[in-house]
């Protein structure tokens, strides 16, 4: 069996694809995989680390408004389709699977035009532009949330959950603590800003970092994002002087660190929500206001309504407010337990096997 995977730009598209790839290899050990992404996206760095062959194409995303940029994007899309048809002929995939991001467009479209079975996965309640376009060409559409089904052809949709949930469900918390030399006698709070980091969250954390040092029962992990790390180092000086704060630009073993986490502060991307619900982690969600259709706020409100999270809008975000919310949850054992239970009830740890099951059904 040969499977071509595509999806990129952010971890929200990449990690579900990798989780799906891992499940394929588990159920079909002889399967050959090929991942197609862009050279500028996170996938170019993350995918090769997983030992999966990686190839890149040049492509940009369409703007929702008419612009000259879209003319170039259309040219690159057609060029990408042409090059992918050549690659499909040489790799001869039995299945092509896209998990979103503009790179998935020419890859899945080219496969469909060549009568290669195709499947796409939508992580958010509100579908992205690429998956909306590909819906008419894909043979199967897997979604994380039942609420997404109404945006796609009814006869193609299957609610599987997000495969990233499967990838993290058995993560080892002991390895997570050991990897960052975390204390065993403190609550662990992980603060991040999505796969690329978020400057507003960084600024809020910086404003109360001295107060973190005055919380003896908490150890903070602060993930700045690669693009913000050097700036943060300049502002903070000697990071080794922070006794109960661990600062990193990025975590390549995020599932293990998540498994060791008692409370997380992050954006509200769908793949991230799949991870924390699979592990049952209470959360403070700060949805990005810069995403398509404001889908992160919809995700965060849904989590808050279920009792698993507290939502703080970016416009209301302040360092002191953030720290007060962290302390309120961790110092109230009943509240923390209730949030953890609510998160666990929402988890779908069997998502990746269900996607492989759909793939096998298409190929049978």
C-alpha positions as CSV (number, residue, x, y, z in Angstrom):
1,X,0.0,0.0,0.0
2,X,1.2,3.5,-0.9
3,X,-0.3,6.6,0.7
4,X,0.5,10.2,-0.2
5,X,-0.2,12.7,2.6
6,X,-0.4,16.5,2.4
7,X,-1.3,19.3,4.8
8,X,0.7,22.2,6.2
9,X,1.3,25.7,7.3
10,X,0.5,25.1,11.0
11,X,0.7,22.3,13.4
12,X,-3.1,22.1,13.3
13,X,-2.8,20.6,9.8
14,X,0.5,18.7,10.2
15,X,0.1,16.8,13.4
16,X,-3.3,15.1,12.5
17,X,-1.6,13.9,9.2
18,X,1.3,12.5,11.2
19,X,-1.0,10.8,13.7
20,X,-2.9,9.3,10.8
21,X,0.4,8.2,9.2
22,X,1.5,6.5,12.4
23,X,-1.8,4.6,12.6
24,X,-1.4,3.5,9.0
25,X,2.0,2.0,9.7
26,X,0.6,0.3,12.8
27,X,-2.1,-1.4,10.9
28,X,-0.3,-1.8,7.6
29,X,3.4,-2.2,8.5
30,X,4.5,-2.5,4.8
31,X,2.8,0.7,3.8
32,X,4.9,3.3,1.9
33,X,4.3,6.9,2.8
34,X,5.1,10.2,1.1
35,X,4.4,13.6,2.5
36,X,4.0,16.7,0.3
37,X,4.2,20.1,1.8
38,X,5.8,23.5,1.3
39,X,9.5,24.3,2.0
40,X,8.4,27.4,4.1
41,X,5.9,25.7,6.3
42,X,6.5,23.9,9.6
43,X,6.0,20.6,7.9
44,X,9.4,20.9,6.2
45,X,11.0,20.7,9.6
46,X,8.6,18.5,11.5
47,X,7.8,15.7,9.0
48,X,11.4,14.6,8.2
49,X,12.0,14.2,12.0
50,X,9.3,11.5,11.9
51,X,11.2,9.6,9.3
52,X,8.6,10.1,6.6
53,X,9.9,11.0,3.1
54,X,9.1,14.6,2.3
55,X,8.8,16.6,-0.9
56,X,7.8,20.2,-1.4
57,X,5.9,22.3,-3.9
58,X,5.6,26.0,-4.3
59,X,2.1,27.3,-3.5
60,X,0.4,30.2,-1.7
61,X,-3.1,30.6,-0.3
62,X,-6.0,32.4,-1.9
63,X,-7.3,35.6,-0.4
64,X,-11.0,35.9,0.3
65,X,-11.1,39.2,-1.6
66,X,-10.2,39.7,-5.2
67,X,-6.6,40.7,-5.6
68,X,-3.6,40.4,-7.9
69,X,-2.1,38.0,-5.3
70,X,-4.8,35.5,-6.3
71,X,-3.7,35.6,-9.9
72,X,-0.2,34.4,-8.8
73,X,-1.8,31.9,-6.5
74,X,-3.9,30.5,-9.4
75,X,-0.8,30.2,-11.5
76,X,1.1,28.4,-8.7
77,X,-1.9,26.1,-8.2
78,X,-2.1,25.1,-11.8
79,X,1.7,24.6,-11.9
80,X,1.4,22.5,-8.7
81,X,-1.3,20.4,-10.1
82,X,0.9,19.7,-13.2
83,X,3.9,18.7,-11.1
84,X,1.8,16.6,-8.7
85,X,0.4,14.6,-11.6
86,X,3.9,13.7,-12.6
87,X,4.8,12.8,-9.0
88,X,1.6,10.7,-8.6
89,X,2.5,8.8,-11.7
90,X,5.9,8.0,-10.3
91,X,4.9,7.2,-6.7
92,X,1.6,5.4,-7.7
93,X,-0.3,6.0,-4.5
94,X,-3.3,3.9,-3.6
95,X,-4.7,6.8,-1.6
96,X,-4.1,10.5,-1.3
97,X,-5.1,12.2,2.0
98,X,-5.2,15.9,2.8
99,X,-5.5,17.5,6.2
100,X,-5.9,21.1,5.2
101,X,-3.8,24.1,4.5
102,X,-3.4,25.5,1.0
103,X,-0.7,23.0,0.0
104,X,-3.3,20.2,0.1
105,X,-5.3,21.9,-2.7
106,X,-3.2,21.0,-5.8
107,X,-2.2,17.6,-4.4
108,X,-5.7,16.2,-3.6
109,X,-7.1,17.9,-6.7
110,X,-4.5,16.3,-9.0
111,X,-5.2,12.9,-7.5
112,X,-8.9,13.2,-8.0
113,X,-8.4,14.2,-11.7
114,X,-6.3,11.0,-12.1
115,X,-9.0,8.8,-10.4
116,X,-6.8,8.1,-7.4
117,X,-9.0,7.6,-4.3
118,X,-8.9,10.7,-2.0
119,X,-9.8,11.6,1.5
120,X,-9.7,14.9,3.4
121,X,-9.9,15.7,7.1
122,X,-11.4,18.9,8.6
123,X,-10.2,19.7,12.1
124,X,-12.5,22.8,12.8
125,X,-16.2,23.2,13.1
126,X,-16.0,25.9,10.4
127,X,-14.2,24.4,7.3
128,X,-11.2,26.1,5.8
129,X,-11.2,27.4,2.2
130,X,-9.0,24.5,0.9
131,X,-11.3,21.8,2.2
132,X,-14.4,23.7,1.1
133,X,-12.9,23.6,-2.4
134,X,-11.8,20.0,-2.2
135,X,-15.1,18.7,-0.9
136,X,-16.6,18.3,-4.4
137,X,-13.6,16.2,-5.5
138,X,-12.8,14.1,-2.4
139,X,-14.2,10.6,-2.1
140,X,-14.5,10.8,1.7
141,X,-14.6,13.7,4.1
142,X,-13.6,13.0,7.7
143,X,-14.5,15.6,10.3
144,X,-13.6,16.2,14.0
145,X,-17.0,17.7,15.0
146,X,-20.5,16.7,14.0
147,X,-21.2,20.4,13.5
148,X,-19.0,20.4,10.4
149,X,-21.1,17.9,8.5
150,X,-23.6,20.4,7.3
151,X,-20.9,22.2,5.3
152,X,-20.1,19.1,3.2
153,X,-22.0,16.7,0.9
154,X,-23.9,14.4,3.2
155,X,-23.0,11.2,1.4
156,X,-19.3,11.8,1.8
157,X,-19.0,12.8,5.5
158,X,-17.9,10.6,8.4
159,X,-17.4,12.0,11.9
160,X,-14.1,10.4,13.1
161,X,-12.7,12.9,15.5
162,X,-9.2,14.3,15.2
163,X,-6.5,11.7,14.7
164,X,-4.1,13.7,16.9
165,X,-6.1,12.6,19.9
166,X,-5.0,9.0,19.2
167,X,-1.4,10.1,18.9
168,X,-1.3,11.6,22.4
169,X,-3.5,9.4,24.5
170,X,-0.7,7.0,25.6
171,X,1.9,9.7,26.1
172,X,4.2,9.1,29.1
173,X,4.1,11.9,31.7
174,X,7.3,10.6,33.4
175,X,9.2,11.1,30.2
176,X,7.6,14.5,29.8
177,X,8.9,15.6,33.2
178,X,12.3,14.1,32.7
179,X,12.8,15.8,29.3
180,X,12.5,19.2,30.9
181,X,13.8,18.3,34.3
182,X,10.5,19.3,35.9
183,X,10.0,18.9,39.7
184,X,7.7,16.1,40.8
185,X,6.3,18.0,43.8
186,X,4.7,20.9,41.9
187,X,1.7,21.5,39.7
188,X,2.7,22.0,36.1
189,X,1.3,24.9,34.0
190,X,2.1,24.9,30.3
191,X,1.7,28.3,28.5
192,X,1.9,28.4,24.7
193,X,0.5,30.3,21.8
194,X,-0.1,27.7,19.1
195,X,2.6,26.1,17.0
196,X,4.1,29.5,16.0
197,X,3.7,31.3,19.3
198,X,1.6,34.4,20.0
199,X,2.9,37.8,20.8
200,X,-0.1,39.0,22.9
201,X,0.3,35.9,25.1
202,X,4.1,36.5,25.3
203,X,3.5,40.1,26.4
204,X,1.0,39.0,29.1
205,X,3.4,36.5,30.5
206,X,6.3,38.9,30.5
207,X,4.3,41.4,32.5
208,X,3.8,38.9,35.4
209,X,6.9,36.7,35.1
210,X,8.3,38.1,38.4
211,X,5.0,37.0,40.1
212,X,5.5,33.5,38.7
213,X,8.6,33.3,40.9
214,X,6.4,33.9,43.9
215,X,4.3,30.8,43.3
216,X,6.2,28.0,45.1
217,X,3.7,25.2,44.4
218,X,3.7,25.8,40.6
219,X,6.2,25.2,37.9
220,X,5.6,27.1,34.6
221,X,6.6,25.9,31.1
222,X,6.5,28.9,28.8
223,X,6.7,28.1,25.0
224,X,7.4,31.3,23.1
225,X,7.3,30.1,19.5
226,X,10.4,30.0,17.4
227,X,10.0,33.4,15.8
228,X,9.6,35.1,19.3
229,X,12.3,33.3,21.2
230,X,15.3,35.5,20.6
231,X,13.4,38.6,21.4
232,X,12.2,37.1,24.6
233,X,15.7,36.1,25.6
234,X,16.9,39.7,25.0
235,X,14.1,41.0,27.3
236,X,14.6,38.3,30.0
237,X,18.4,38.1,30.1
238,X,19.7,35.0,31.9
239,X,17.0,32.4,31.6
240,X,18.8,30.1,34.1
241,X,17.9,32.5,36.9
242,X,14.2,31.6,36.7
243,X,13.9,28.9,39.3
244,X,10.3,27.8,38.6
245,X,9.9,28.8,34.9
246,X,11.2,26.7,32.0
247,X,11.3,28.6,28.7
248,X,11.5,26.9,25.3
249,X,11.0,28.1,21.7
250,X,9.2,24.9,20.7
251,X,8.5,21.4,22.1
252,X,9.1,18.5,19.8
253,X,7.8,16.1,22.5
254,X,4.6,18.0,23.2
255,X,2.5,14.9,23.9
256,X,4.8,13.8,26.7
257,X,4.9,17.2,28.2
258,X,1.1,17.6,27.9
259,X,0.7,14.3,29.7
260,X,2.7,15.8,32.7
261,X,0.6,19.1,32.6
262,X,-2.0,20.0,35.2
263,X,-3.3,23.1,33.4
264,X,-2.6,24.6,30.0
265,X,-2.9,28.0,28.5
266,X,-3.1,28.2,24.8
267,X,-4.9,29.2,21.6
268,X,-8.0,27.2,20.6
269,X,-6.9,25.4,17.5
270,X,-8.8,22.1,16.8
271,X,-5.8,19.8,16.9
272,X,-4.7,21.2,20.2
273,X,-8.2,20.7,21.6
274,X,-8.1,17.1,20.4
275,X,-4.9,16.6,22.4
276,X,-6.0,18.1,25.7
277,X,-9.4,16.4,25.6
278,X,-7.7,13.0,24.9
279,X,-5.5,13.6,28.0
280,X,-8.2,15.3,30.1
281,X,-6.3,18.5,30.7
282,X,-8.2,21.6,32.1
283,X,-7.4,24.7,30.0
284,X,-7.5,28.4,29.7
285,X,-8.1,29.2,26.1
286,X,-7.2,32.5,24.4
287,X,-8.6,32.1,20.8
288,X,-6.8,33.8,18.0
289,X,-8.9,36.6,16.5
290,X,-6.9,36.4,13.2
291,X,-8.2,33.1,11.9
292,X,-10.7,32.3,9.2
293,X,-14.4,32.7,10.3
294,X,-13.2,33.3,13.9
295,X,-13.3,29.6,14.3
296,X,-11.1,29.5,17.3
297,X,-13.5,31.6,19.4
298,X,-16.3,29.1,18.4
299,X,-14.1,26.2,19.5
300,X,-13.2,27.9,22.8
301,X,-16.8,28.8,23.6
302,X,-17.9,25.2,23.0
303,X,-15.1,24.0,25.3
304,X,-16.2,26.5,28.0
305,X,-19.8,25.5,27.7
306,X,-18.9,21.9,28.3
307,X,-17.1,22.9,31.5
308,X,-13.6,21.9,30.3
309,X,-12.1,25.3,29.8
310,X,-12.2,29.0,30.7
311,X,-12.1,31.4,27.7
312,X,-10.2,34.7,27.8
313,X,-10.6,36.9,24.7
314,X,-7.3,38.4,23.4
315,X,-8.7,41.9,23.8
316,X,-9.3,41.2,27.5
317,X,-5.9,39.5,28.1
318,X,-3.7,40.9,30.8
319,X,-0.9,39.2,32.7
320,X,-2.6,39.7,36.1
321,X,-5.9,38.3,34.9
322,X,-4.1,35.3,33.4
323,X,-2.3,34.5,36.6
324,X,-5.4,35.0,38.7
325,X,-7.3,32.5,36.5
326,X,-4.4,30.0,36.8
327,X,-4.4,30.2,40.6
328,X,-8.2,30.1,40.8
329,X,-8.3,26.8,39.0
330,X,-5.3,25.1,40.6
331,X,-6.2,26.2,44.1
332,X,-9.7,24.9,43.9
333,X,-9.4,21.1,43.7
334,X,-13.1,20.6,43.1
335,X,-13.1,23.0,40.1
336,X,-10.0,21.4,38.7
337,X,-11.4,17.9,39.0
338,X,-14.7,19.0,37.4
339,X,-12.8,20.6,34.4
340,X,-10.6,17.5,34.0
341,X,-13.7,15.2,34.0
342,X,-15.4,17.4,31.4
343,X,-12.3,17.3,29.1
344,X,-12.1,13.5,29.4
345,X,-15.7,13.1,28.3
346,X,-15.1,15.1,25.2
347,X,-12.0,13.1,24.0
348,X,-12.0,10.9,21.0
349,X,-8.9,8.7,21.3
350,X,-10.0,6.3,18.6
351,X,-10.0,8.9,15.8
352,X,-7.0,7.7,13.9
353,X,-8.1,4.0,13.8
354,X,-11.5,5.2,12.5
355,X,-9.8,7.2,9.7
356,X,-7.7,4.2,8.7
357,X,-11.0,2.1,8.7
358,X,-12.5,4.6,6.3
359,X,-9.4,4.5,4.1
360,X,-9.5,0.7,4.0
361,X,-13.2,0.8,3.2
362,X,-12.6,3.1,0.2
363,X,-9.8,0.8,-1.1
364,X,-11.8,-2.4,-0.6
